[in-house]
Amino acid sequence: MPKRAADIIGGGSIFWVIGGIIQCRQRILDITPDQRPDGTPCVALRLDPALVLVDGRPVRPFQGWRYLSPEAAPADIPEGAGPDAQLPIALRLALVELCLL
């Protein structure tokens, strides 16, 4: 069980790292103790099915929980954002590095 489960359920999200880049998030609705088919204890996450695109950034590989303060979490990309927000994340990051976005 995560040590800060109550904080997470109260509005936390899981951020999905794909290809070394934080690309989207999903709200965590509930965290409950569970069990794998072999009897090993684990934790079950109940996630909101909606994915929210975020202003992605590269991250190093990691394993396990990482708690991000609201200030450290990547900002959401608003729905209906400009055409540059719809670019593939890797391309958008490359353009930002070149100061073209």
C-alpha positions as CSV (number, residue, x, y, z in Angstrom):
1,M,0.0,0.0,0.0
2,P,1.3,3.4,-0.8
3,K,2.1,5.4,2.4
4,R,0.2,8.4,1.1
5,A,-2.9,6.5,-0.3
6,A,-5.3,9.0,1.3
7,D,-3.6,11.9,-0.4
8,I,-3.6,10.1,-3.7
9,I,-7.3,9.2,-3.6
10,G,-8.1,12.8,-2.8
11,G,-7.2,14.0,-6.2
12,G,-4.0,12.3,-7.3
13,S,-3.1,11.0,-10.7
14,I,-0.9,8.4,-12.2
15,F,1.4,9.9,-14.9
16,W,2.2,7.6,-17.8
17,V,5.8,7.6,-19.0
18,I,5.9,6.3,-22.6
19,G,9.2,6.3,-24.5
20,G,11.0,8.1,-21.7
21,I,8.5,11.0,-21.7
22,I,5.7,11.8,-19.3
23,Q,2.8,12.0,-21.9
24,C,-0.5,11.8,-20.0
25,R,-2.2,11.2,-16.7
26,Q,-5.1,9.4,-15.3
27,R,-6.9,10.2,-12.0
28,I,-6.7,7.6,-9.3
29,L,-10.2,7.0,-8.0
30,D,-9.4,4.3,-5.4
31,I,-6.6,2.2,-4.0
32,T,-7.4,-1.1,-2.3
33,P,-5.5,-4.1,-1.1
34,D,-5.8,-7.0,-3.5
35,Q,-4.3,-10.4,-4.3
36,R,-2.6,-11.9,-7.3
37,P,-3.9,-15.3,-8.6
38,D,-0.9,-17.0,-6.7
39,G,-2.0,-15.4,-3.4
40,T,0.7,-12.8,-3.4
41,P,-0.6,-9.5,-1.9
42,C,-0.7,-6.4,-4.1
43,V,-2.5,-3.2,-4.5
44,A,-5.3,-2.5,-7.0
45,L,-5.7,0.9,-8.5
46,R,-9.1,2.0,-9.8
47,L,-8.5,4.6,-12.5
48,D,-10.6,7.1,-14.3
49,P,-10.9,5.9,-17.9
50,A,-10.2,9.4,-19.2
51,L,-6.6,10.2,-20.2
52,V,-5.5,13.8,-19.9
53,L,-2.7,14.9,-22.1
54,V,0.1,16.8,-20.3
55,D,2.9,19.1,-21.4
56,G,5.4,16.2,-21.6
57,R,8.9,16.2,-20.5
58,P,11.7,13.6,-20.6
59,V,12.2,11.5,-17.4
60,R,14.8,8.9,-16.5
61,P,13.6,5.3,-16.0
62,F,12.3,4.6,-12.5
63,Q,10.5,1.9,-10.7
64,G,7.9,2.3,-8.0
65,W,5.9,5.3,-6.7
66,R,7.1,8.8,-7.2
67,Y,5.2,11.6,-5.6
68,L,5.0,14.8,-7.5
69,S,3.9,18.0,-5.9
70,P,1.4,20.1,-7.8
71,E,4.2,22.5,-8.8
72,A,6.4,19.6,-10.1
73,A,3.7,17.9,-12.1
74,P,3.5,18.7,-15.8
75,A,0.7,21.0,-16.8
76,D,-2.4,19.6,-18.5
77,I,-2.8,20.5,-22.2
78,P,-6.2,22.2,-22.4
79,E,-8.8,20.6,-24.7
80,G,-9.0,22.6,-27.9
81,A,-5.4,23.8,-27.5
82,G,-3.6,25.2,-30.6
83,P,-2.3,23.0,-33.4
84,D,1.2,22.7,-31.8
85,A,-0.3,20.9,-28.8
86,Q,-1.5,18.2,-31.2
87,L,2.0,17.4,-32.4
88,P,3.5,14.1,-31.3
89,I,5.2,14.7,-28.0
90,A,8.8,13.8,-29.2
91,L,8.4,16.3,-32.1
92,R,7.0,19.0,-29.8
93,L,9.9,18.5,-27.3
94,A,12.5,18.7,-30.1
95,L,10.9,22.0,-31.4
96,V,10.9,23.4,-27.8
97,E,14.6,22.6,-27.5
98,L,15.3,24.5,-30.7
99,C,13.2,27.4,-29.4
100,L,10.8,27.1,-32.2
101,L,7.8,26.6,-30.0
